[in-house]
Structure formats: C-alpha cells, structure tokens
Amino acid sequence: MNQSYLQSKIKSYGTAYLCWFFLGCHYAYLGKWGYQILYWITLGGLGIWMLIDLFHIPTKINNYNLKLTSQFPR
C-alpha cells in the first residue's frame, strides 16, 4: 500500500454524518453491509439505534481509520 491509496481509503466524520442523516447508510459507508441491512429493516432500531449512532459515529470512524492505518507499514 502506498500513501495515496491509504489517504483515499480514510473515512471522514462529515461524510459519515451526511450518510447517517440523509439516507441512513453510514454502515455501508464503513463497509458493514450486514449491519446496514439490519439498520434499514428495523428503521434504525425504531429510532433508538439511530439516536445512539448519532453519538457513536466518531468512534466508529476512528476505529475504521485506526484499523486501516495499522495495516500500513511505516
């Protein structure tokens, strides 16, 4: 992996929040399609899951980016 590839794969908070607010597709943005389908079927856990995700999106993005950067040799 090179530096430009890594930068193209890093996810941003803004995009994740836009996906969450407009389409509810923030799990798909992170590549978690199983969670995404379940999220849509349950309508965001009838709003409860949606409210929890409002506060957990930064953690999910940080974990994704940390996992991605740990694969990059220094």
LINDAMO-V889693 format. One record per residue. N is the residue number from 0. SS is DSSP state (H for helix, E for strand, L for the rest). NEAR is the number of other ideal C-beta (glycine too) atoms within 12 Angstrom. Layout:
n ss near
N SS NEAR
N SS NEAR
This chain:
n ss near
0 L 16
1 L 10
2 H 13
3 H 10
4 H 13
5 H 19
6 H 15
7 H 12
8 H 21
9 L 23
10 L 32
11 L 21
12 H 23
13 H 15
14 H 21
15 H 33
16 H 24
17 H 17
18 H 26
19 H 32
20 H 17
21 H 12
22 H 18
23 L 30
24 L 25
25 H 36
26 H 30
27 H 22
28 H 30
29 L 33
30 L 17
31 L 21
32 H 14
33 H 13
34 H 24
35 H 24
36 H 14
37 H 17
38 H 30
39 H 20
40 H 14
41 L 16
42 H 13
43 H 25
44 H 17
45 H 12
46 L 14
47 H 13
48 H 24
49 H 22
50 H 14
51 H 17
52 H 31
53 H 21
54 H 13
55 H 22
56 H 30
57 H 20
58 H 17
59 H 28
60 H 27
61 H 19
62 H 18
63 H 27
64 H 23
65 H 15
66 H 18
67 H 21
68 H 20
69 H 13
70 L 14
71 L 18
72 L 9
73 L 8
